Amino acid sequence: MADKSKFKIPTMQGPATYRIRVKGVLDASWSDRLGGMTITVIAESGEPDISLLEGVLADQTALSGVLNAIVDLHMPVISVECLDT
């Protein structure tokens, strides 16, 4: 079993750095509407394109807003990671 003392659990308030993976191509022009997150498209031969969003969001309400915007675009969310440890 993993040592839980190595992990920091994010709280509902305060800024945190997130990495979100989304299936499909998300144009970089969406950055402002997605909390200013940096958008990088990963294209591997024979694999579906993945958009990688990374950046600091003000709180979990901002994270929820970004995720809702992605869902409204009908893009499947692959993963959400909090990078602050």
C-alpha positions in Angstrom: 0.0 0.0 0.0 1.3 3.5 -0.9 2.4 5.8 1.9 -0.3 8.4 2.1 2.0 10.9 3.7 3.6 11.4 0.2 0.4 12.8 -1.3 -1.1 16.2 -0.8 -4.9 16.3 -1.2 -6.1 19.5 -3.0 -8.5 21.7 -1.1 -11.6 23.4 -2.5 -10.1 26.8 -2.1 -6.8 28.3 -3.3 -4.8 28.0 -6.5 -3.4 24.8 -7.8 -1.7 23.6 -11.0 -3.7 21.2 -13.1 -3.0 18.9 -16.1 -6.1 17.9 -18.1 -6.0 15.5 -21.0 -8.8 15.7 -23.6 -9.5 13.5 -26.6 -9.4 15.5 -29.8 -7.8 18.7 -31.0 -8.5 21.9 -29.0 -7.2 25.0 -30.7 -4.9 27.2 -28.6 -7.3 30.1 -29.2 -9.5 28.5 -26.5 -6.9 29.2 -23.8 -8.5 32.5 -22.6 -11.9 30.8 -22.2 -10.3 27.9 -20.4 -8.7 29.7 -17.5 -5.6 30.7 -19.4 -4.4 27.2 -19.5 -1.6 26.3 -22.0 -3.0 24.0 -24.7 -0.7 21.5 -26.5 -1.9 19.0 -29.0 -0.2 15.6 -28.9 -0.4 13.7 -32.2 1.1 10.2 -32.4 1.0 8.1 -35.5 -1.9 5.7 -35.4 -3.3 7.1 -32.1 -6.1 9.6 -31.6 -5.0 13.2 -31.1 -5.0 14.4 -27.5 -5.1 18.0 -26.2 -3.1 18.6 -23.1 -4.1 21.6 -20.9 -1.8 22.8 -18.2 -1.9 25.7 -15.9 -2.8 27.3 -12.5 -6.4 27.6 -11.7 -7.7 29.9 -8.9 -9.7 27.2 -7.2 -11.9 24.2 -7.7 -14.7 26.4 -9.0 -12.4 27.5 -11.8 -11.5 23.9 -12.5 -15.2 23.0 -12.6 -15.7 25.9 -15.1 -12.9 24.6 -17.4 -14.3 21.0 -17.2 -17.8 22.2 -18.0 -16.6 24.2 -21.0 -14.8 21.1 -22.3 -17.9 19.0 -21.9 -20.0 21.7 -23.7 -17.5 21.3 -26.6 -18.4 17.5 -26.6 -14.8 16.6 -26.0 -14.2 13.5 -23.8 -12.0 14.2 -20.8 -9.3 11.5 -20.4 -7.8 12.6 -17.1 -7.4 15.4 -14.6 -4.3 15.7 -12.4 -3.5 18.1 -9.7 0.3 18.6 -10.0 0.9 20.4 -6.7 2.4 17.9 -4.3 
